[in-house]
Structure formats: structure tokens, C-alpha cells
Amino acid sequence: MPRPGSCGGDGTVRFGEGSGWPIGMPTCRPLGAGLFEDRSDLSGGRIARVLLCPADGCLVLLHGFIKKTQKTPPADMALERSRQKDVQ
């Protein structure tokens, strides 16, 4: 399994790009217990989510998925919490 939060290319990750005006729901919101969700709207009405947490002064990307329901699926939350324990 790849290390959670590893990235390729130049190693940069940009959160909340394109949020601009009008103001709506924040692109990054807390889920509790030190976990955060960053949201992005994709073409075709799809919604992408990246779940992350702070660890050792960095943001660690734990999991990303295409959201199909309004509520974050329990399996995705369980995977994120498991990976959070691995990095903290």
C-alpha cells in the first residue's frame, strides 16, 4: 500500500482552488477528531472529496473518492480513521 499522503510530480497539493465568489459552503471543513474534508466539483455533476489530517506540521492526504451521496460513506470514514492512526 502506498504511504498515505504521498504525491507525485512537484509534490504540491492545492486545496480550495476556484472557490471565489459567490461564497458558499467552505471547500475544506472539519469532520471532527482532527479530520478534514476538502471538496471539489468535477465535470458532469460529480463531486470529489479528499480526506486529510494534520500530522508533524504537515497535512497528510488520507483518502480520496468520488462522492455519490450527501453523507460521507461509513467505509470511507473508517478507512480515513485507520490511516490517521497509522500516521499519528
Secondary structure, DSSP 4 states (H G I P E B T S, - for coil): -PPTT---TT-----STT--SSP-S-SEEEEETTEEEEEEE-GGG-EEEEEEEEETTEEEEEEEEEE-SSSPPHHHHHHHHHHHHHH-
